[in-house]
Amino acid sequence: MKLINSLLFSALLGVSMSCAHSDKDVEAGPKDVPLHVRLSSFDTGDIEVDPVMKSKLGRIADVKNYGINVFGLTDSSNNYLRYKEPEDARMIYRLYLTPRTVLPESIAESVFLAEETEHREPHPSPVILKSSLDDLLDEEEFYENEGLDTMNRSIVNFSDLAGCDLTPDFINSAWAYQVRTLFHEDWHITFDSWHPKKSISHAIHEPAAMVMGYAGAIEYFRHTHGESSAEYLVAVKKYEDISAEADVITDAYEILKTIYDSTISEDAKVKISEETFAYMEREGYDHNNATLMDRIIYMKYLPLMTLVHARAGSVTEFVNVMRDCPIDDEDSAVEYLVKYLAGA
């Protein structure tokens, strides 16, 4: 995989941009490029929009405009346009649960909790509890005591038609993180807009969004700041890091899935599992079976998507390739992408 990653990044860093853009003043950008998102597009509520806040909002608007005008992302996304304090921000909660020696074939079944409750149903198979009201902390404690591996995620950066909220944490986060997250989440809205009222495989949706975010940030910073800028170099390093993590995650998942599905004793499975996670921790990745359930959704096809982007030559062309990708069947999507790589 190291040789593959080296080839991928040689191709990635050679991608050329096809459209000029300025990030200095969102309200005074290139005259031939429409400004879909302006400072007036933001709902800032009662907060004071001082010059510092105005500058931060302007940068966000610039990235969203870049995604629309250069990459071909939808102009209908409401992501990050509505300011909310943390206690008022829309949130979704997910609790990943799995027995110690079980991993799902792909994405685990989801159980939606429509209200705050004490969910105590037995879960002998992997499952994801989801709620927009219940933080699932008591469920996490309960299932940990039952011997299951757990992971609790509180998510404010997510995409739907209403759009995710713009919080102080996001506004004050690292600039490279903001750029790749903006492209990632607006990709979801774009992809969904191509396929209204259809079920989209997250196993395909998420790694494509990862490429959109990480590769998009590299292209954006190359064009707006230059290849010698700290912003560009950070973006490149982040893509390298996530690609290395994908190698570790996918290898560990495949090994553990094979072991868990085998006929060896439960004690032997647990021992190999503990050794695998200890190895991952030494490599800098702290995981259990539940966290693997989450990360594999993003990582399983990230190398494939990276190859597709490298062959496409730009994020803009990558978006065009993905427009025709089958959406509801993982195998069909993979077949389509492999044929694209083969030039078929």
N, C-alpha and C positions, 0 to 999 in steps of 0.2 A: 504493500500500500504506500510505502514511502516514495517509491519510484513513481507510482501513479500520481501522488500528490505533487511531486516535483514537476511532472509534466503538466498537471492541471494548472499550477500557479504560473508556469511559464506562459501558458496560453492566456490565463486570466489577466496577467499584468500587461499583456500585449494588446488587450482590447482597446480600440480607439473610439473616441467620442465623435458623434456626428452632428452635434448641435451646440452652438455657443450659448453661454448663460452667465449671468452675474449674480453673486449672492450678497452684494453690498447693500442694496436697498430694494426691498421687496416691492415697494410702491413705484420704483423707477427702474424696473428691469428692462430687458431688450424690448424695443418698440414692436418688434414683429412676433413677440411671444405673449400670448394672452395670460393675464393674471387671474386665474380662477379663484385663488385664495388671497385675500387682502387682510390687512389688520382689522378692517370692519367686519370680516367674516367671523371673528371670535366673539363668543359670548363670555364676557369676563365678570358678569354679575356685579357685585358691589366693590370689587377690589380696585385699588388705585393703579392705573396703568401708567407708571412712571417711565422715564426714558429707558431704564434697565429692562423693565418688563416689556416695553414696546420692542426693544431690540430682540429679546428672546422669542417673542411671538412672531416677529418678522422673520427670524431664522427658520422657525417651524413652517411658516407660510411658504418660504422660499423652497424648502425641501418638498413640500406637497406639490407646489407648482412644477418643480423639476420632474417629479414622478409622473405628473399628468402630461407635460409638454414633451419630455424626452423619452420616457419609458413607455408611455401610452397607458398609464393607469387611469382609472375612472375619475371623473371630476365630481362624482356624486357622493364621495365618502365624507361622512361627518366625524371621522376620527379626529380627536385632539383639537376640536374647535370650541369646546364648552368647558370653561374653567370650573373646577370644584375643589373645595377643601377635602382632605382625606376622609373625614367623617361623613361627607355627603356624596362622595364619588360612587358611581355604580361599580359593583364588585360581583364576581362570580367565584364560587368556592368549589374545589374539587378534592376529593379524598380517594386516593388510589389504594386499593386493598388486594392482597393476594396471599395465599398460603405460602409457607416458607419454601416449598419446592414445586411451585407451579408458575408458569408464565404463559400468557395467551399466545395464540398463533400470530395475531396481528394486534388489533385494537380491542381492548376488553369491552365487555358489555357496560352500558351506562344505566344508572338508576337515578332519576330526577326526583328530588325532594321538593315539593311545591310549597312547603311551609316549614317553619322551625319545629323540629320534632326530635325525639330520641329514637333514632334508627338503630335497631338491634337485631335485624334479621341475619340469620347465618349466611355466610358467603364462602362456600367451599371452592368456588372458582373465582378467577380474577374479576374485579368489578371496579368501576369508577362511580362514586357517589358525587352528584352534582347538585348545587343549590345556588340561588341568588339571595337567599335570606339567612340560611343557617351556616355559620362558620365551620361546622363539622368537627370542632375541637373535641367535644365530648365523645363523638363517634370514633375519632382517632384514638383517644385514650382507651375506649372500650375494646376496640379490635386489636390494639397492641397487647392488651392484657389477655386477649383470646389467642395470642400467638401468631397473628398475621403480620406480615410486613406492611407498612403504611407510608404514605407521603401525602401531606396536606399542602395544597396550593391555594393561595388567595390571589386572584388575578384581576388587575385593573386594566392591563393592556390586552384588550380583546376586541374583536370586530363584530358588529352587527349593524343593522340599518340605522339605529339611533346613534351609533358612534360611541367610542370609548371616551371617557372624560380626560381632561387635561389637569393633572394634579401638580402641586408644588414639587413633589418628588421627581416627576418626569421633567418638568421645566428646568430643574436644577441638576439633572443627571448629566453624565458625560456626553459631550456632543456627538461622538461616534455612536454611542448607544442610541441617542435620540434619532439620528439619521436612519440607522438600519431598522429601528423599530417602526418608524413612520412608513418606510417603504414596505416592511413586512406586513403591517396591519392593513395598509391601503391595497396591497396585493390581494388579501383575502376578499375585500369588498369588490375588487375588480373581477376576480375569478368567479365569485358568486353572481355578479351581475351578468356574466356570460351564460350562466346556467340557472336561471330563476326557477324556483320550485323543484329543483332536482337535488338528490342526495349526492354529495361529493365526498370521495374517499379522503379522509384526513391523512392517510399514509402517503398520498400524493400531494395533497394541498399544502401540508406543513413543510416538507423539505423544499418544495418550490418557493414557498414564502421565505425560507431560510436563505436560499440563493438570492432572491429578490432583495432581501435586507443586506446581507453581507457583501455581495457583489455590487449591489446598487450603491452602497456607501463608498466602496472603492472608486467606482466610476464618478460618483458625485464629487468626492474630495479631489480626485485627479483633475477634474475639470475646473472646480471652483478655487482650489488651493494650490494645486501643483503636486508633482510626485515627490518633491523634497520636503513637503510640509509635514508637520507632526500629525495632523489629522489624517492625511493619506496613509502614512506609515502605520498609525494605530489601526486603521481600517483593514489594511493588509494583514497585520499581525492577528487581528481578531478572527479573520477568515481562516488563517492557518491554524489557529488554536481550535476552532470549532471543527475543522476537518480532522485534526488529530484526535479530538474527543470522539468524533463519529467512528473512527477506526476502533477505538477501545470499546465503545458501547456496543457496536454491532458484533464484534468478536465475542465479547462476554455474553451477549444475549444468545448468540447461536450456540455457544458451548453449553451454557446453562440449560437452554431449552432442550438440547439433545440429552443432557444428563437427566433432567427432570422427567423426560418422556421414556427413559430407559427402564429396565427391570432391576437395576441394582437396588440395594436396600435404602430405606429412608435415611438411615444414619450416614450412609456413604454419600448420598445426595447432599445432605446438610454439610458434611465435611468439605466436599468439593465447592459448594456454594460459598462457605466461609473463606476458603482459600482464594477463590476467585475475587471476592469483594476486598479481601486484604491486599491482593495484587493491585486491584484498581485504586485502592486508597494510596498505595505507594506511588502510583503513577499520577496522583493528584486528583482522583475522582472518587468522591464519597457517595456510594450507592448501596441500595438494597434492591430486592426484586420489584418493589413498588415504584421506586424511582426509575428503574430500567423500563418499566411499563410506560412511563411518561416519555422518557427520552428517546425510546426506540421509534416513536411516532415521527419525531423530527429527524432522526439520524439514519434510519434504515436505508432510505433512498437518497440521502444527501450526496454521497459520491456519484451516483448516477446523474442527479440533477446538475452537479458541478461539471461533469463531462458534457452534458447537453449544453450548458451555458458556454463552456469553452469552445465547443464546435460552433455554436451560434455566433460567437464573436462579440456580442454585446448584450447588455441586459434588455435593450429594446427588442432585439431579435429573439432572445430567450422568451420574452413575453409573447411574441408572435407564434413561436413554436408551441407554447403551452396552450394557446387559444384553441387548438384543435385536438388537444390531448383528451382521451376518454376520461370521464370524471367519476363514474360510479363503480368501476371495477378495477381493482388494483392490478390484476394480471394483464388486463387489456392496456392499461396505461403504461406499464413497464414494457410491453411488447411494442407499443407505438414509439416510445422513447428510444428503445434499442434499435428499431428500424431507422429512426432518424439518425442515430449515431453511425449506422452502417451505410447511410446515404441512400436507403431504399425509399 
